[in-house]
Amino acid sequence: MFKNVKVVELAGVLAGPLTGTFFAELGATVIKIENKRTNGDVTRTWKLPTESKESAISAYYCAANFLKESLLLDLTDSLDYEIVINHIKEADIVITNYKPGTARKLKLGYDDLKHYNPSLIYAELTGFGDNESRPAFDVVLQAETGFMFMNGEPSRNPVKMPVALIDVLAAHHLKEAILCAIIHKLTTGKGKHIKISLYESALASLANQATNWLMEGHIPQPMGTQHPNIAPYGDMYATKDGKLLVLAIGSDKQFENLGTLLGMDFDAFGTNAQRVAKRAALNRKISECIVQKTARYWVANLERSNIPYGVIKNMQEVFNDKKAKKMLLHEVIEGIETVRVKTALV
């Protein structure tokens, strides 16, 4: 789709590189500029204890870097700077995630680059916005935007998502903004300066948890996997063979189907409001049924009854699924066989 598009990626860690990878997956030429003075993107060194210390890349680095031409350059060196500018002159998109002021010092801000390439789409990613230079790693954003406070279990410490969720969300918002800018360029011929912050992206993703506060004054509390508005939704039940199932009952009809399957009288829980109010009693009754049969039995029967369910799986179990295997992308990077999950689902 983007085989004639050139992207220069002046970004490291996750959100910016994930955006570049999206375009690479769809055929764009992506030139990744890495800092020679720090031996490249910092995620090259973010390794599991089992990973080779001698390797110049890590599994983490591979998650966000696919089909890119990587150049290790010192942008304070005039010859290296000229190499970057020559690429930018031919580029359609530049992706950056510099701290406020750094791009200006390096002469790589939008005002610097538009003179070389007036139709350039300049996609700038920051942590907290233009005027705040504090470091903005994902866990900081999860803390500052309410995600950690409401994540976890009652009477326990807050918990972060084990994926850098805010970076992933910001990458999607940045891709969306770039695609809008491409449409704008097609109709006007003009470039655009796009700004996305991780902070704004996190707030924009709070969805119903934000409106529960903004409209009803409700501060979301840690509920584990449960849902404040729906039951049973995210509630977990152990099977006879020790697996954990989650249910996601979103309508009274689905709950009626569940009652029929379990062979139980659930008249006292006929409406969602009743189920939310009596969640503990409801879960005791469901648990007593689920534990009597194996996960295989429940999967077959829940599916047959059109009841939303999930089996809690580890990574090995996830990627044993044929549907998951179809999403894997392989590439040899610096002599190492690498694999990651694709991000472009078109």
C-alpha positions in Angstrom: 0.0 0.0 0.0 2.9 2.4 0.8 5.6 1.1 -1.5 6.3 4.6 -2.8 6.4 6.2 0.6 9.6 7.0 2.4 9.7 7.4 6.2 12.6 8.8 8.3 12.4 7.6 11.9 14.1 9.8 14.4 12.6 8.0 17.3 13.5 5.3 19.8 12.1 2.9 22.4 8.5 1.9 21.5 5.7 4.3 20.3 7.7 6.0 17.5 9.3 2.8 16.3 6.0 1.0 16.3 4.6 3.7 14.1 7.5 3.3 11.7 7.0 -0.5 11.7 3.4 -0.1 10.7 4.4 1.8 7.5 7.3 -0.7 6.9 4.8 -3.6 7.1 2.7 -1.9 4.4 5.7 -1.5 2.0 7.2 1.9 2.9 10.9 2.4 2.9 11.8 3.2 6.6 15.2 4.7 7.5 15.7 4.4 11.2 18.3 6.8 12.5 20.0 5.6 15.7 22.4 7.5 18.0 25.9 6.3 17.3 27.2 7.8 20.6 24.9 5.5 22.7 25.2 2.4 20.5 21.8 2.9 19.0 18.2 2.6 20.3 18.3 2.0 24.1 16.0 -1.0 23.7 18.9 -2.9 22.1 20.1 -3.4 25.7 16.7 -4.2 27.2 17.3 -7.9 27.4 15.9 -10.9 29.3 18.5 -12.7 31.5 18.5 -15.5 29.0 19.4 -13.3 26.0 23.0 -13.2 24.6 25.0 -10.3 26.1 27.1 -10.2 22.9 24.2 -9.6 20.6 23.6 -6.0 19.3 19.8 -6.5 19.4 17.2 -7.7 21.9 13.8 -9.3 21.6 12.3 -6.0 22.8 14.0 -4.1 20.0 12.7 -6.6 17.5 9.1 -6.0 18.7 9.1 -2.5 17.3 11.6 -2.6 14.4 10.8 -4.5 11.2 12.1 -4.1 7.7 13.9 -0.9 8.4 17.3 0.3 7.2 19.1 1.3 10.4 21.8 3.9 10.4 24.0 4.7 13.4 24.8 8.4 13.2 26.0 11.2 15.4 23.6 14.0 14.6 26.0 16.6 16.1 28.5 15.6 13.4 28.1 17.7 10.2 28.7 14.8 7.8 26.2 12.6 9.6 23.7 15.5 9.8 24.0 15.9 6.1 23.2 12.2 5.5 20.0 12.6 7.5 19.0 15.8 5.7 19.5 14.1 2.3 17.2 11.3 3.4 14.6 13.9 4.7 14.7 15.8 1.4 13.3 12.6 -0.2 11.0 11.6 2.6 7.2 11.8 2.9 7.1 11.4 6.7 9.5 12.1 9.6 8.7 10.5 13.0 10.4 12.1 16.1 10.2 11.7 19.8 12.8 14.2 21.1 12.4 16.0 24.4 11.1 19.5 24.0 14.0 21.7 22.7 16.2 18.9 21.6 15.0 18.8 18.0 15.7 22.6 17.8 19.2 22.2 19.1 19.9 19.5 16.6 18.3 21.6 13.8 15.8 18.8 13.2 12.5 20.5 14.2 9.7 21.1 11.8 10.7 24.7 11.1 14.2 23.5 10.2 13.1 20.7 7.9 10.2 22.2 6.0 12.8 24.4 4.2 14.3 21.3 2.7 11.0 19.6 2.1 7.9 21.8 2.2 5.4 18.9 1.7 6.9 16.9 4.6 4.6 15.3 7.2 6.4 15.8 10.5 5.0 13.5 13.2 6.2 14.6 16.6 5.7 12.4 19.7 6.2 13.8 23.2 5.7 12.6 26.7 3.6 15.3 28.4 3.4 17.9 25.6 5.5 20.8 24.3 6.4 22.5 27.5 7.2 19.6 29.9 10.6 17.9 29.5 10.3 15.3 32.3 11.1 11.7 31.1 7.9 9.9 30.1 8.3 6.2 30.2 5.2 4.1 30.0 4.8 3.2 33.7 5.0 7.0 34.5 2.1 7.6 32.2 0.1 4.7 33.5 0.6 6.2 37.0 -0.2 9.8 36.1 -3.3 9.1 34.0 -5.3 6.8 36.3 -4.5 3.4 34.8 -2.5 2.1 37.7 -4.8 3.4 40.4 -7.8 1.4 39.0 -5.7 -1.6 38.0 -5.2 -4.5 40.4 -7.2 -6.0 43.2 -9.0 -4.5 46.2 -6.7 -3.7 49.2 -3.6 -4.4 47.1 -1.0 -2.0 45.6 -1.8 -0.5 42.2 -0.6 -2.6 39.2 0.6 -1.6 35.8 -0.3 -3.4 32.6 2.6 -5.8 31.7 2.7 -4.3 28.2 3.7 -0.7 27.6 0.1 0.1 27.0 0.4 3.9 26.7 3.2 3.6 24.1 1.1 1.2 22.1 -2.0 3.5 22.3 0.1 6.5 21.3 1.5 4.7 18.3 -2.0 4.0 17.1 -3.0 7.7 17.6 0.2 8.8 15.8 -0.5 6.5 12.9 -4.1 7.8 12.7 -2.8 11.4 12.6 -0.3 10.6 9.9 -3.0 8.9 7.8 -5.1 12.0 8.1 -2.2 14.1 7.1 -1.6 11.9 4.1 -5.2 12.5 3.0 -4.7 16.3 3.6 -1.5 16.2 1.4 -3.3 14.3 -1.4 -6.0 17.0 -1.6 -3.8 20.1 -1.0 -0.2 19.1 -1.7 0.8 20.5 1.6 2.7 18.9 4.5 1.7 19.1 8.1 3.2 19.3 11.6 1.5 16.7 13.8 1.9 16.6 17.6 0.8 13.7 19.8 1.7 13.3 23.4 1.7 10.0 25.4 -0.3 11.9 28.1 -3.1 13.0 25.8 -3.2 9.6 24.2 -3.6 7.9 27.6 -6.4 10.3 28.6 -8.2 9.8 25.3 -8.1 6.0 26.0 -9.8 6.1 29.4 -13.2 5.6 27.7 -16.0 4.7 30.1 -13.8 5.0 33.1 -13.4 8.7 32.4 -17.1 9.3 31.8 -17.9 7.3 35.0 -16.0 10.1 36.8 -16.9 13.1 34.6 -20.6 12.4 34.5 -21.3 10.5 37.8 -18.4 11.5 40.1 -17.4 7.8 40.4 -13.7 7.2 41.0 -12.9 3.8 39.5 -11.5 1.4 42.1 -9.3 -1.7 41.7 -11.6 -4.6 40.9 -9.2 -7.2 39.5 -10.7 -8.4 36.2 -14.2 -7.4 37.1 -16.2 -4.6 35.4 -17.9 -1.8 37.4 -21.0 -1.7 35.2 -21.5 -5.3 34.1 -21.7 -8.8 35.7 -20.5 -11.4 35.2 -17.9 -9.7 33.0 -14.3 -10.6 33.5 -15.2 -12.7 36.5 -12.9 -15.8 36.7 -13.9 -19.4 37.4 -11.7 -22.5 38.0 -12.5 -25.6 36.0 -12.2 -29.2 37.2 -8.7 -29.5 35.4 -7.4 -26.3 37.0 -7.9 -23.9 34.0 -9.4 -20.5 34.5 -12.3 -19.2 32.4 -13.6 -15.7 32.2 -17.2 -14.8 31.2 -18.3 -11.6 29.4 -22.0 -11.5 29.8 -23.2 -8.4 28.1 -27.0 -8.9 27.8 -29.9 -10.6 29.7 -30.3 -13.0 26.8 -26.7 -14.2 27.2 -27.2 -14.6 30.9 -30.4 -16.6 30.2 -28.4 -18.9 28.0 -25.8 -19.3 30.7 -28.5 -20.3 33.2 -29.8 -22.9 30.8 -26.4 -24.3 30.2 -25.6 -24.5 33.9 -29.0 -25.9 34.7 -29.6 -23.5 37.5 -32.3 -21.1 38.6 -31.0 -17.6 38.3 -34.3 -15.7 38.7 -32.8 -13.4 41.4 -30.2 -12.3 38.9 -32.4 -11.7 35.8 -31.2 -8.1 35.1 -27.8 -6.7 34.9 -28.5 -4.3 37.8 -29.4 -7.3 40.0 -26.2 -9.1 38.9 -24.0 -6.1 39.6 -25.6 -5.6 43.1 -25.3 -9.3 44.0 -22.0 -10.1 42.2 -20.5 -12.1 45.1 -23.5 -14.4 45.5 -23.8 -14.8 41.7 -20.1 -15.8 41.4 -20.4 -18.4 44.1 -23.3 -20.1 42.3 -21.5 -20.0 38.9 -18.2 -21.2 40.5 -19.9 -24.3 42.0 -21.0 -25.3 38.5 -17.9 -24.5 36.5 -15.6 -26.5 38.8 -17.5 -29.7 38.1 -16.4 -30.0 34.5 -13.2 -29.6 32.5 -12.2 -26.5 30.4 -12.6 -28.5 27.2 -16.2 -29.3 28.2 -17.0 -25.7 29.0 -15.4 -24.3 25.8 -17.5 -26.6 23.6 -20.7 -25.8 25.4 -20.3 -22.1 26.0 -19.5 -21.7 22.3 -22.5 -23.8 21.3 -24.7 -21.6 23.5 -23.3 -18.3 22.1 -22.0 -17.2 25.5 -18.9 -15.0 25.4 -16.0 -16.7 27.3 -12.3 -16.8 27.4 -9.6 -19.3 28.5 -6.8 -17.6 30.4 -3.6 -18.5 28.5 0.1 -18.0 28.8 2.3 -16.9 25.9 3.1 -20.4 24.8 -0.6 -21.3 24.7 -1.4 -18.1 22.9 1.0 -18.8 20.0 0.1 -22.4 19.7 -3.1 -21.1 18.2 -3.1 -21.2 14.3 -4.8 -17.8 14.2 -1.9 -16.3 16.2 0.7 -18.0 14.1 -0.7 -16.4 11.0 0.2 -13.0 12.4 3.9 -13.6 12.9 6.5 -11.7 10.9 10.1 -13.0 10.5 13.2 -11.1 9.5 17.0 -11.6 9.9 18.4 -8.5 11.6 22.2 -8.2 11.9 22.5 -12.0 11.4 19.9 -13.0 14.0 16.6 -14.7 13.2 13.8 -12.5 14.7 10.1 -12.8 14.9 7.3 -10.4 16.1 3.6 -9.9 15.7 2.4 -7.7 12.9 0.7 -4.4 13.6 -0.8 -3.6 10.2 -4.1 -5.5 10.1 -5.2 -4.6 6.6 
